[in-house]
Amino acid sequence: MGAVPKRKVSKARRDKRRAHDALSLYHLVPCADCGEMKRAHRVCPSCGKYNGRQILPASTEE
């Protein structure tokens, strides 16, 4: 027979265990080319550059 809990886990104890499961916000850094805030290690959505190279066409929204 496998391991079975001897007592019911209370709501407080269960919720304390889940206190660290919340999602965190994205880490944003300024783009080296245009200065807009973007997610780290990803193509800039405004200028389309990554690591100094043009990857995507620049967005024309203004």
C-alpha positions in Angstrom: 0.0 0.0 0.0 1.3 3.5 -0.9 1.7 6.5 1.3 -1.7 7.9 2.4 -2.2 11.1 4.4 -3.2 10.4 8.0 -5.2 13.7 8.4 -7.0 16.1 6.1 -4.8 19.0 4.9 -6.5 22.2 6.1 -7.3 25.0 3.7 -4.8 27.3 5.5 -2.0 24.8 5.1 -2.9 24.1 1.5 -3.0 27.8 0.6 0.3 28.5 2.4 2.0 25.9 0.2 0.5 27.5 -2.9 1.6 31.0 -1.9 4.7 30.8 -4.3 2.8 29.5 -7.4 1.6 33.0 -8.6 2.9 34.0 -12.1 5.4 36.9 -12.2 5.5 39.8 -14.6 7.8 39.8 -17.7 11.3 41.2 -17.2 11.5 44.3 -19.5 14.6 45.9 -20.7 15.2 48.9 -23.0 15.9 48.1 -26.7 19.5 49.0 -27.6 18.5 50.5 -30.9 15.2 52.3 -30.4 15.0 52.6 -26.6 11.5 51.0 -26.3 10.8 48.6 -23.5 10.9 44.9 -24.7 11.1 41.5 -23.2 14.6 40.3 -22.6 16.2 38.0 -25.2 13.5 38.6 -27.8 13.0 40.6 -31.0 11.9 44.2 -30.3 8.3 44.6 -31.4 8.7 48.3 -32.4 11.9 48.2 -34.5 12.2 44.5 -35.3 15.8 44.2 -34.3 17.5 41.6 -32.2 21.2 41.8 -31.2 21.9 44.5 -33.7 20.4 42.6 -36.7 17.1 43.4 -38.5 14.9 40.3 -38.0 11.4 41.6 -38.6 10.2 44.5 -40.7 9.7 47.6 -38.5 6.2 48.3 -37.4 4.6 51.3 -39.1 2.1 52.1 -36.3 2.3 55.8 -35.3 
